[in-house]
Amino acid sequence: MKRGGIFILIGLLAMSLGCGQQEPKKEVTSKDVQQKATEAAKTAKEYLAQQQEKYLKQAQEKLTNLDKQISNLRQQAEKQTGDMQQKLTEQADSLQKQMEAAKEKLAAMKNASADAWKKLKSGMDSAMDEMEKAYQQAEPENK
């Protein structure tokens, strides 16, 4: 039994000494760095493209919704007479012009570079906010 215990002890000692050793680290080369940088740039570009596509889709949906709201405003104007009809028609015309300008910005965004994208997105966000405010101001008047 003593002999078996000694062999077990030697085996455990050998395993513990072997487990404590680490393999030498591989040296990182400039080629490795270049490859990782290329992969990171590709991933970042794909992410940006996905975010742009998502934003463009949301903006298009907002414009489609606004187009429906403008049509509704025009229908409300047809039901009115005099000053109220004129006012609602003018508001609908104004919103239509703003929407056309926003559509042009949206079209420009589809082909924009990453640098230009930020500026165009900011302008598009402002245009969308202005149109929503203008519609909200017109909406209570037509009820």
DSSP file (Angstrom, degrees, kcal/mol; ACC not computed):
  #  RESIDUE AA STRUCTURE BP1 BP2  ACC     N-H-->O    O-->H-N    N-H-->O    O-->H-N    TCO  KAPPA ALPHA  PHI   PSI    X-CA   Y-CA   Z-CA
    1    1 A M     >        0   0    0      0, 0.0     4,-2.3     0, 0.0     5,-0.2   0.000 360.0 360.0 360.0 -36.4    0.0    0.0    0.0
    2    2 A K  H  >  +     0   0    0      1,-0.2     4,-2.0     2,-0.2     5,-0.1   0.908 360.0  50.3 -63.4 -39.6    2.9    2.3    0.7
    3    3 A R  H  > S+     0   0    0      1,-0.2     4,-2.0     2,-0.2    -1,-0.2   0.914 110.4  48.4 -67.0 -41.8    4.3    1.7   -2.7
    4    4 A G  H  > S+     0   0    0      1,-0.2     4,-2.0     2,-0.2    -1,-0.2   0.884 110.8  51.7 -63.8 -39.3    1.0    2.4   -4.4
    5    5 A G  H  X S+     0   0    0     -4,-2.3     4,-2.4     1,-0.2    -1,-0.2   0.856 107.6  52.8 -66.3 -34.9    0.6    5.6   -2.4
    6    6 A I  H  X S+     0   0    0     -4,-2.0     4,-2.7     2,-0.2    -2,-0.2   0.911 108.8  49.2 -67.2 -41.8    4.0    6.7   -3.5
    7    7 A F  H  X S+     0   0    0     -4,-2.0     4,-2.5     2,-0.2    -2,-0.2   0.892 111.7  49.0 -65.3 -38.1    3.3    6.2   -7.1
    8    8 A I  H  X S+     0   0    0     -4,-2.0     4,-2.7     2,-0.2    -1,-0.2   0.922 111.8  49.4 -64.6 -43.3    0.1    8.1   -6.8
    9    9 A L  H  X S+     0   0    0     -4,-2.4     4,-2.4     2,-0.2    -2,-0.2   0.906 111.9  48.1 -62.2 -42.1    1.9   10.9   -5.1
   10   10 A I  H  X S+     0   0    0     -4,-2.7     4,-2.5     2,-0.2    -1,-0.2   0.909 112.0  50.2 -65.2 -41.4    4.6   10.9   -7.8
   11   11 A G  H  X S+     0   0    0     -4,-2.5     4,-2.3     2,-0.2    -2,-0.2   0.921 111.9  46.6 -63.2 -44.1    1.9   11.0  -10.5
   12   12 A L  H  X S+     0   0    0     -4,-2.7     4,-2.5     1,-0.2    -1,-0.2   0.899 112.9  50.5 -64.0 -40.2    0.1   13.9   -8.8
   13   13 A L  H  X S+     0   0    0     -4,-2.4     4,-2.0    -5,-0.2    -2,-0.2   0.905 110.9  48.6 -64.6 -41.2    3.3   15.8   -8.4
   14   14 A A  H  X S+     0   0    0     -4,-2.5     4,-2.1     2,-0.2    -2,-0.2   0.896 112.5  48.5 -65.8 -40.6    4.3   15.2  -12.0
   15   15 A M  H  X S+     0   0    0     -4,-2.3     4,-2.3     1,-0.2    -2,-0.2   0.905 110.6  50.4 -67.2 -40.2    0.9   16.4  -13.2
   16   16 A S  H  X S+     0   0    0     -4,-2.5     4,-1.1     1,-0.2    -1,-0.2   0.874 111.3  48.3 -68.3 -34.7    1.0   19.5  -11.0
   17   17 A L  H  < S+     0   0    0     -4,-2.0     4,-0.5     1,-0.2    -1,-0.2   0.888 112.8  48.6 -69.7 -38.1    4.4   20.4  -12.3
   18   18 A G  H >< S+     0   0    0     -4,-2.1     3,-0.8     1,-0.2    -2,-0.2   0.858 108.9  52.9 -69.5 -35.3    3.3   19.9  -15.9
   19   19 A C  H 3< S+     0   0    0     -4,-2.3    -1,-0.2     1,-0.2    -2,-0.2   0.772 100.9  61.6 -71.7 -26.3    0.1   22.0  -15.4
   20   20 A G  T 3< S+     0   0    0     -4,-1.1     2,-0.3    -5,-0.2    -1,-0.2   0.665  86.1  91.8 -75.4 -15.7    2.0   24.9  -14.1
   21   21 A Q    <   -     0   0    0     -3,-0.8     2,-0.3    -4,-0.5    -3,-0.0  -0.610  64.8-152.5 -83.7 139.8    4.0   25.3  -17.3
   22   22 A Q        -     0   0    0     -2,-0.3     3,-0.1     3,-0.0    -2,-0.1  -0.828  20.1-111.6-109.5 149.1    2.6   27.7  -19.9
   23   23 A E        -     0   0    0     -2,-0.3     3,-0.1     1,-0.1     2,-0.1  -0.522  45.5 -96.6 -73.5 145.7    3.2   27.5  -23.6
   24   24 A P        -     0   0    0      0, 0.0     2,-0.1     0, 0.0    -1,-0.1  -0.387  45.1-108.1 -64.0 140.6    5.3   30.3  -24.9
   25   25 A K        -     0   0    0      1,-0.1     2,-0.3    -3,-0.1     3,-0.0  -0.425  30.9-113.1 -71.4 142.0    3.2   33.1  -26.4
   26   26 A K        -     0   0    0     -2,-0.1     2,-0.3     1,-0.1    -1,-0.1  -0.554  33.7-113.6 -73.8 136.6    3.1   33.5  -30.1
   27   27 A E        -     0   0    0     -2,-0.3     2,-0.4     1,-0.1    -1,-0.1  -0.542  26.1-127.8 -73.2 133.5    4.8   36.7  -31.3
   28   28 A V        -     0   0    0     -2,-0.3     2,-0.2     4,-0.0    -1,-0.1  -0.699  28.0-159.2 -83.9 128.9    2.4   39.2  -32.8
   29   29 A T     >  -     0   0    0     -2,-0.4     4,-2.0     1,-0.1     5,-0.2  -0.583  31.9-109.3-104.7 168.3    3.5   40.4  -36.2
   30   30 A S  H  > S+     0   0    0      1,-0.2     4,-2.6     2,-0.2     5,-0.2   0.830 121.2  58.2 -64.4 -30.6    2.7   43.4  -38.3
   31   31 A K  H  > S+     0   0    0      2,-0.2     4,-2.4     1,-0.2    -1,-0.2   0.895 105.0  50.0 -65.0 -40.3    0.8   41.1  -40.6
   32   32 A D  H  > S+     0   0    0      2,-0.2     4,-2.5     1,-0.2    -2,-0.2   0.924 111.9  47.8 -62.1 -44.8   -1.4   39.9  -37.7
   33   33 A V  H  X S+     0   0    0     -4,-2.0     4,-2.6     1,-0.2    -2,-0.2   0.919 111.8  49.6 -62.9 -44.3   -2.1   43.5  -36.7
   34   34 A Q  H  X S+     0   0    0     -4,-2.6     4,-2.4     1,-0.2    -1,-0.2   0.903 111.0  49.8 -62.5 -41.7   -3.0   44.4  -40.3
   35   35 A Q  H  X S+     0   0    0     -4,-2.4     4,-2.3     2,-0.2    -2,-0.2   0.926 112.6  46.2 -63.9 -44.9   -5.3   41.5  -40.6
   36   36 A K  H  X S+     0   0    0     -4,-2.5     4,-2.5     1,-0.2    -2,-0.2   0.896 112.6  50.7 -65.0 -40.0   -7.1   42.3  -37.4
   37   37 A A  H  X S+     0   0    0     -4,-2.6     4,-2.5     2,-0.2    -1,-0.2   0.900 110.1  49.9 -65.0 -40.4   -7.4   46.0  -38.4
   38   38 A T  H  X S+     0   0    0     -4,-2.4     4,-2.3     2,-0.2    -2,-0.2   0.912 111.6  48.5 -63.6 -42.9   -8.8   45.0  -41.8
   39   39 A E  H  X S+     0   0    0     -4,-2.3     4,-2.4     2,-0.2    -2,-0.2   0.902 112.0  49.2 -63.6 -41.3  -11.4   42.7  -40.1
   40   40 A A  H  X S+     0   0    0     -4,-2.5     4,-2.6     2,-0.2    -2,-0.2   0.907 111.2  49.2 -65.2 -41.9  -12.3   45.5  -37.6
   41   41 A A  H  X S+     0   0    0     -4,-2.5     4,-2.4     2,-0.2    -1,-0.2   0.904 111.4  49.5 -64.2 -41.1  -12.7   48.0  -40.4
   42   42 A K  H  X S+     0   0    0     -4,-2.3     4,-2.3     2,-0.2    -2,-0.2   0.920 112.0  48.1 -64.0 -43.5  -14.9   45.6  -42.4
   43   43 A T  H  X S+     0   0    0     -4,-2.4     4,-2.4     2,-0.2    -2,-0.2   0.916 112.0  49.3 -63.5 -43.8  -17.1   44.9  -39.4
   44   44 A A  H  X S+     0   0    0     -4,-2.6     4,-2.5     1,-0.2    -1,-0.2   0.897 110.9  50.3 -63.0 -40.4  -17.5   48.6  -38.6
   45   45 A K  H  X S+     0   0    0     -4,-2.4     4,-2.3     2,-0.2    -1,-0.2   0.907 111.0  48.5 -64.8 -42.5  -18.4   49.3  -42.2
   46   46 A E  H  X S+     0   0    0     -4,-2.3     4,-2.2     2,-0.2    -2,-0.2   0.901 111.5  50.4 -63.9 -41.1  -21.0   46.5  -42.2
   47   47 A Y  H  X S+     0   0    0     -4,-2.4     4,-2.5     2,-0.2    -2,-0.2   0.932 110.7  48.6 -62.6 -46.5  -22.4   47.9  -38.9
   48   48 A L  H  X S+     0   0    0     -4,-2.5     4,-2.7     1,-0.2    -1,-0.2   0.906 110.2  51.9 -60.7 -42.1  -22.7   51.4  -40.3
   49   49 A A  H  X S+     0   0    0     -4,-2.3     4,-2.4     1,-0.2    -1,-0.2   0.900 110.3  48.8 -62.5 -40.4  -24.4   50.1  -43.4
   50   50 A Q  H  X S+     0   0    0     -4,-2.2     4,-2.3     2,-0.2    -2,-0.2   0.917 112.2  47.9 -64.9 -43.0  -27.0   48.2  -41.3
   51   51 A Q  H  X S+     0   0    0     -4,-2.5     4,-2.4     2,-0.2    -2,-0.2   0.891 112.2  49.6 -65.5 -38.9  -27.6   51.3  -39.2
   52   52 A Q  H  X S+     0   0    0     -4,-2.7     4,-2.9     2,-0.2     5,-0.2   0.924 110.8  49.4 -65.2 -43.8  -28.0   53.5  -42.3
   53   53 A E  H  X S+     0   0    0     -4,-2.4     4,-2.1     1,-0.2    -2,-0.2   0.911 111.7  49.1 -61.4 -42.7  -30.4   51.0  -43.9
   54   54 A K  H  X S+     0   0    0     -4,-2.3     4,-2.2     2,-0.2    -1,-0.2   0.921 112.7  47.5 -62.7 -44.9  -32.5   50.9  -40.7
   55   55 A Y  H  X S+     0   0    0     -4,-2.4     4,-2.8     1,-0.2     5,-0.2   0.924 111.0  50.9 -63.3 -45.2  -32.6   54.7  -40.4
   56   56 A L  H  X S+     0   0    0     -4,-2.9     4,-2.4     1,-0.2    -1,-0.2   0.893 110.1  50.1 -61.3 -40.0  -33.6   55.1  -44.1
   57   57 A K  H  X S+     0   0    0     -4,-2.1     4,-2.2    -5,-0.2    -1,-0.2   0.924 112.1  47.0 -64.0 -44.6  -36.4   52.6  -43.7
   58   58 A Q  H  X S+     0   0    0     -4,-2.2     4,-2.2     2,-0.2    -2,-0.2   0.906 112.5  49.8 -64.2 -41.6  -37.7   54.4  -40.6
   59   59 A A  H  X S+     0   0    0     -4,-2.8     4,-2.3     1,-0.2    -1,-0.2   0.907 109.9  50.9 -64.4 -41.3  -37.5   57.8  -42.3
   60   60 A Q  H  X S+     0   0    0     -4,-2.4     4,-2.3    -5,-0.2    -1,-0.2   0.899 109.0  51.5 -62.9 -40.0  -39.3   56.4  -45.4
   61   61 A E  H  X S+     0   0    0     -4,-2.2     4,-2.3     2,-0.2    -1,-0.2   0.900 109.4  50.2 -62.9 -40.4  -42.1   55.1  -43.1
   62   62 A K  H  X S+     0   0    0     -4,-2.2     4,-2.6     2,-0.2    -2,-0.2   0.906 110.7  49.2 -64.2 -40.8  -42.4   58.5  -41.4
   63   63 A L  H  X S+     0   0    0     -4,-2.3     4,-2.3     2,-0.2    -2,-0.2   0.887 110.1  51.1 -66.7 -37.9  -42.7   60.2  -44.8
   64   64 A T  H  X S+     0   0    0     -4,-2.3     4,-1.6     2,-0.2    -1,-0.2   0.915 111.8  47.6 -63.4 -42.5  -45.3   57.7  -45.9
   65   65 A N  H  X S+     0   0    0     -4,-2.3     4,-2.1     1,-0.2    -2,-0.2   0.904 110.9  51.2 -64.2 -42.1  -47.3   58.4  -42.7
   66   66 A L  H  X S+     0   0    0     -4,-2.6     4,-2.7     1,-0.2    -2,-0.2   0.886 105.3  56.3 -63.7 -38.2  -46.9   62.1  -43.2
   67   67 A D  H  X S+     0   0    0     -4,-2.3     4,-2.1     1,-0.2    -1,-0.2   0.906 108.1  48.1 -59.8 -41.2  -48.2   61.8  -46.8
   68   68 A K  H  X S+     0   0    0     -4,-1.6     4,-2.3     2,-0.2    -1,-0.2   0.892 110.8  51.1 -64.9 -39.6  -51.3   60.1  -45.4
   69   69 A Q  H  X S+     0   0    0     -4,-2.1     4,-2.5     2,-0.2    -2,-0.2   0.888 108.7  50.9 -65.8 -38.6  -51.7   62.9  -42.8
   70   70 A I  H  X S+     0   0    0     -4,-2.7     4,-2.4     2,-0.2    -1,-0.2   0.918 109.7  50.4 -64.6 -42.4  -51.4   65.6  -45.5
   71   71 A S  H  X S+     0   0    0     -4,-2.1     4,-2.2     1,-0.2    -2,-0.2   0.911 110.7  49.7 -60.4 -41.8  -54.1   63.8  -47.5
   72   72 A N  H  X S+     0   0    0     -4,-2.3     4,-2.3     1,-0.2    -2,-0.2   0.903 109.4  51.3 -62.9 -41.7  -56.3   63.7  -44.4
   73   73 A L  H  X S+     0   0    0     -4,-2.5     4,-2.2     1,-0.2    -2,-0.2   0.898 109.3  50.5 -63.0 -40.7  -55.7   67.4  -43.8
   74   74 A R  H  X S+     0   0    0     -4,-2.4     4,-2.0     2,-0.2    -1,-0.2   0.891 109.6  51.0 -64.3 -39.5  -56.7   68.1  -47.4
   75   75 A Q  H  X S+     0   0    0     -4,-2.2     4,-1.0     1,-0.2    -2,-0.2   0.903 110.1  49.6 -63.8 -40.5  -59.9   66.1  -46.9
   76   76 A Q  H  X S+     0   0    0     -4,-2.3     4,-0.5     1,-0.2     3,-0.4   0.888 108.3  53.9 -64.1 -38.6  -60.6   68.1  -43.8
   77   77 A A  H >< S+     0   0    0     -4,-2.2     3,-1.2     1,-0.2    -1,-0.2   0.886 103.1  56.8 -63.6 -38.3  -60.0   71.3  -45.7
   78   78 A E  H 3< S+     0   0    0     -4,-2.0    -1,-0.2     1,-0.3    -2,-0.2   0.792 104.0  53.9 -63.1 -27.8  -62.6   70.3  -48.4
   79   79 A K  H 3< S+     0   0    0     -4,-1.0    -1,-0.3    -3,-0.4    -2,-0.2   0.614 102.7  73.4 -81.3 -12.7  -65.2   69.9  -45.6
   80   80 A Q    <<  -     0   0    0     -3,-1.2     2,-0.3    -4,-0.5    62,-0.0  -0.382  68.0-146.0 -96.1 174.0  -64.6   73.5  -44.4
   81   81 A T    >>  -     0   0    0     -2,-0.1     3,-0.9     4,-0.0     4,-0.8  -0.937  52.4  -9.3-135.3 160.7  -65.5   76.8  -45.9
   82   82 A G  H 3> S-     0   0    0     -2,-0.3     4,-2.1     1,-0.2     5,-0.2  -0.201 123.2  -1.3  61.6-135.9  -64.0   80.3  -46.0
   83   83 A D  H 3> S+     0   0    0      1,-0.2     4,-2.9     2,-0.2    -1,-0.2   0.852 132.4  54.3 -61.1 -38.7  -61.0   81.1  -43.9
   84   84 A M  H <> S+     0   0    0     -3,-0.9     4,-2.5     2,-0.2    -1,-0.2   0.905 109.1  48.3 -65.3 -40.9  -60.8   77.7  -42.2
   85   85 A Q  H  X S+     0   0    0     -4,-0.8     4,-2.2     2,-0.2    -1,-0.2   0.925 113.9  47.0 -63.3 -44.3  -60.7   75.9  -45.6
   86   86 A Q  H  X S+     0   0    0     -4,-2.1     4,-2.5     2,-0.2    -2,-0.2   0.917 112.4  49.9 -63.9 -43.5  -58.0   78.3  -46.9
   87   87 A K  H  X S+     0   0    0     -4,-2.9     4,-2.3     1,-0.2    -2,-0.2   0.925 112.4  45.9 -63.1 -46.4  -55.9   77.9  -43.7
   88   88 A L  H  X S+     0   0    0     -4,-2.5     4,-2.4     2,-0.2    -1,-0.2   0.880 112.6  51.2 -65.7 -38.0  -56.0   74.1  -43.8
   89   89 A T  H  X S+     0   0    0     -4,-2.2     4,-2.6    -5,-0.2    -2,-0.2   0.917 110.4  49.0 -65.3 -42.9  -55.2   74.1  -47.5
   90   90 A E  H  X S+     0   0    0     -4,-2.5     4,-2.5     2,-0.2    -2,-0.2   0.903 111.4  49.6 -62.6 -41.0  -52.2   76.4  -46.9
   91   91 A Q  H  X S+     0   0    0     -4,-2.3     4,-2.5     2,-0.2    -2,-0.2   0.907 111.3  48.8 -65.0 -40.8  -51.0   74.2  -44.0
   92   92 A A  H  X S+     0   0    0     -4,-2.4     4,-2.3     2,-0.2    -2,-0.2   0.907 111.8  49.7 -64.1 -41.7  -51.3   71.1  -46.2
   93   93 A D  H  X S+     0   0    0     -4,-2.6     4,-2.1     2,-0.2    -2,-0.2   0.910 111.1  49.2 -62.8 -42.5  -49.4   72.9  -49.0
   94   94 A S  H  X S+     0   0    0     -4,-2.5     4,-2.2     1,-0.2    -2,-0.2   0.924 111.9  47.8 -63.4 -45.1  -46.7   73.9  -46.6
   95   95 A L  H  X S+     0   0    0     -4,-2.5     4,-2.6     1,-0.2    -1,-0.2   0.883 109.0  55.2 -63.0 -37.7  -46.4   70.4  -45.3
   96   96 A Q  H  X S+     0   0    0     -4,-2.3     4,-2.2     2,-0.2    -1,-0.2   0.909 108.1  48.1 -61.9 -42.8  -46.2   69.0  -48.8
   97   97 A K  H  X S+     0   0    0     -4,-2.1     4,-2.1     2,-0.2    -1,-0.2   0.914 112.2  49.2 -63.9 -42.8  -43.3   71.3  -49.7
   98   98 A Q  H  X S+     0   0    0     -4,-2.2     4,-2.2     1,-0.2    -2,-0.2   0.894 110.6  51.0 -63.3 -39.3  -41.5   70.2  -46.5
   99   99 A M  H  X S+     0   0    0     -4,-2.6     4,-2.4     2,-0.2    -2,-0.2   0.900 107.8  51.9 -66.3 -39.9  -42.1   66.6  -47.3
  100  100 A E  H  X S+     0   0    0     -4,-2.2     4,-1.8     2,-0.2    -1,-0.2   0.909 110.4  49.0 -62.2 -41.5  -40.7   67.0  -50.8
  101  101 A A  H  X S+     0   0    0     -4,-2.1     4,-2.0     1,-0.2    -1,-0.2   0.898 110.7  50.7 -64.0 -39.9  -37.6   68.6  -49.4
  102  102 A A  H  X S+     0   0    0     -4,-2.2     4,-2.4     1,-0.2    -2,-0.2   0.875 106.8  54.4 -66.1 -36.9  -37.3   65.7  -46.9
  103  103 A K  H  X S+     0   0    0     -4,-2.4     4,-2.3     2,-0.2    -1,-0.2   0.887 107.4  50.9 -63.0 -38.5  -37.6   63.2  -49.7
  104  104 A E  H  X S+     0   0    0     -4,-1.8     4,-2.1     2,-0.2    -2,-0.2   0.910 110.6  48.6 -64.9 -42.1  -34.7   64.9  -51.5
  105  105 A K  H  X S+     0   0    0     -4,-2.0     4,-2.0     1,-0.2    -2,-0.2   0.901 110.5  51.7 -63.1 -40.3  -32.6   64.7  -48.4
  106  106 A L  H  X S+     0   0    0     -4,-2.4     4,-1.2     1,-0.2    -2,-0.2   0.904 108.8  50.2 -63.8 -41.6  -33.5   61.0  -48.0
  107  107 A A  H  X S+     0   0    0     -4,-2.3     4,-0.6     1,-0.2     3,-0.3   0.893 110.5  50.2 -63.3 -39.9  -32.5   60.3  -51.6
  108  108 A A  H >< S+     0   0    0     -4,-2.1     3,-0.9     1,-0.2    -1,-0.2   0.855 105.4  57.7 -66.5 -33.9  -29.2   62.1  -51.0
  109  109 A M  H >< S+     0   0    0     -4,-2.0     3,-1.1     1,-0.2    -1,-0.2   0.817  93.4  67.3 -66.5 -30.0  -28.6   60.0  -47.9
  110  110 A K  H 3< S+     0   0    0     -4,-1.2    -1,-0.2    -3,-0.3    -2,-0.2   0.792 112.6  30.8 -62.4 -27.8  -28.9   56.8  -49.8
  111  111 A N  T << S+     0   0    0     -3,-0.9    -1,-0.3    -4,-0.6    -2,-0.2   0.223  94.0 124.5-114.3  13.3  -25.6   57.5  -51.7
  112  112 A A    <   -     0   0    0     -3,-1.1     2,-0.1    -4,-0.2    -3,-0.1  -0.409  58.9-120.2 -80.6 150.3  -23.8   59.5  -49.0
  113  113 A S     >  -     0   0    0     -2,-0.1     4,-2.4     1,-0.1     5,-0.1  -0.293  37.1 -98.1 -75.1 170.1  -20.3   58.8  -47.7
  114  114 A A  H  > S+     0   0    0      1,-0.2     4,-1.1     2,-0.2    -1,-0.1   0.885 124.5  48.3 -60.2 -39.9  -19.9   58.1  -43.9
  115  115 A D  H  > S+     0   0    0      1,-0.2     4,-0.9     2,-0.2     3,-0.3   0.928 115.0  43.4 -66.9 -45.1  -18.7   61.7  -43.3
  116  116 A A  H  > S+     0   0    0      1,-0.2     4,-2.6     2,-0.2     5,-0.2   0.810 103.0  69.7 -70.3 -29.0  -21.6   63.2  -45.3
  117  117 A W  H  X S+     0   0    0     -4,-2.4     4,-3.0     1,-0.2     5,-0.2   0.901  94.7  53.2 -56.0 -44.9  -24.1   60.8  -43.7
  118  118 A K  H  X S+     0   0    0     -4,-1.1     4,-2.0    -3,-0.3    -1,-0.2   0.915 112.1  44.3 -59.8 -44.8  -23.8   62.4  -40.2
  119  119 A K  H  X S+     0   0    0     -4,-0.9     4,-2.1     2,-0.2    -1,-0.2   0.917 115.6  47.1 -66.7 -43.6  -24.6   65.9  -41.6
  120  120 A L  H  X S+     0   0    0     -4,-2.6     4,-2.6     2,-0.2    -2,-0.2   0.885 110.3  52.8 -66.8 -37.9  -27.4   64.7  -43.7
  121  121 A K  H  X S+     0   0    0     -4,-3.0     4,-2.9    -5,-0.2    -1,-0.2   0.917 108.6  50.2 -62.8 -43.4  -28.9   62.6  -40.9
  122  122 A S  H  X S+     0   0    0     -4,-2.0     4,-2.1    -5,-0.2    -2,-0.2   0.924 112.8  46.4 -61.0 -44.7  -28.9   65.7  -38.6
  123  123 A G  H  X S+     0   0    0     -4,-2.1     4,-2.3     2,-0.2    -2,-0.2   0.879 112.6  50.3 -64.5 -38.8  -30.6   67.7  -41.3
  124  124 A M  H  X S+     0   0    0     -4,-2.6     4,-2.6     2,-0.2     5,-0.2   0.912 108.6  51.7 -67.0 -42.7  -33.1   64.9  -41.9
  125  125 A D  H  X S+     0   0    0     -4,-2.9     4,-2.3     1,-0.2    -2,-0.2   0.918 111.4  48.0 -59.5 -43.8  -33.9   64.6  -38.2
  126  126 A S  H  X S+     0   0    0     -4,-2.1     4,-2.5     2,-0.2    -2,-0.2   0.914 111.4  49.7 -63.4 -43.5  -34.5   68.4  -38.0
  127  127 A A  H  X S+     0   0    0     -4,-2.3     4,-2.2     1,-0.2    -2,-0.2   0.909 111.3  48.8 -63.4 -41.7  -36.8   68.3  -41.1
  128  128 A M  H  X S+     0   0    0     -4,-2.6     4,-2.3     2,-0.2    -1,-0.2   0.910 111.4  49.9 -65.1 -41.7  -38.8   65.4  -39.7
  129  129 A D  H  X S+     0   0    0     -4,-2.3     4,-2.3    -5,-0.2    -2,-0.2   0.921 110.4  50.1 -61.7 -44.2  -39.2   67.2  -36.4
  130  130 A E  H  X S+     0   0    0     -4,-2.5     4,-2.5     1,-0.2    -1,-0.2   0.899 110.9  49.0 -62.1 -41.3  -40.4   70.4  -38.0
  131  131 A M  H  X S+     0   0    0     -4,-2.2     4,-2.5     2,-0.2    -1,-0.2   0.910 110.4  50.4 -66.7 -41.0  -42.9   68.5  -40.1
  132  132 A E  H  X S+     0   0    0     -4,-2.3     4,-2.4     2,-0.2    -2,-0.2   0.911 112.4  47.4 -62.8 -41.3  -44.3   66.7  -37.1
  133  133 A K  H  X S+     0   0    0     -4,-2.3     4,-2.1     2,-0.2    -2,-0.2   0.915 111.4  50.9 -64.7 -43.1  -44.7   70.0  -35.2
  134  134 A A  H  X S+     0   0    0     -4,-2.5     4,-1.7     1,-0.2    -2,-0.2   0.899 111.7  47.2 -63.1 -40.4  -46.3   71.7  -38.2
  135  135 A Y  H  X S+     0   0    0     -4,-2.5     4,-2.9     1,-0.2    -1,-0.2   0.920 110.1  52.4 -67.7 -41.6  -48.8   68.8  -38.5
  136  136 A Q  H  < S+     0   0    0     -4,-2.4    -2,-0.2     1,-0.2    -1,-0.2   0.862 109.0  50.6 -61.8 -34.9  -49.6   68.8  -34.8
  137  137 A Q  H  < S+     0   0    0     -4,-2.1     4,-0.4     1,-0.2    -1,-0.2   0.865 115.4  42.7 -70.3 -35.0  -50.2   72.6  -34.9
  138  138 A A  H >X S+     0   0    0     -4,-1.7     4,-0.8    -5,-0.2     3,-0.7   0.845 102.9  69.3 -78.1 -34.1  -52.6   72.1  -37.9
  139  139 A E  G >< S+     0   0    0     -4,-2.9     3,-1.2     1,-0.2     4,-0.2   0.890  94.1  50.6 -57.4 -49.2  -54.3   69.0  -36.5
  140  140 A P  G >4 S+     0   0    0      0, 0.0     3,-0.9     0, 0.0    -1,-0.2   0.805 106.3  58.9 -62.7 -24.6  -56.3   70.5  -33.6
  141  141 A E  G <4 S+     0   0    0     -3,-0.7    -2,-0.2    -4,-0.4    -3,-0.1   0.756  99.6  56.2 -74.1 -23.3  -57.7   73.2  -35.9
  142  142 A N  G <<        0   0    0     -3,-1.2    -1,-0.2    -4,-0.8    -3,-0.1   0.373 360.0 360.0 -93.2   8.3  -59.3   70.6  -38.2
  143  143 A K    <         0   0    0     -3,-0.9    -1,-0.2    -4,-0.2    -2,-0.1   0.424 360.0 360.0-103.2 360.0  -61.3   68.9  -35.5
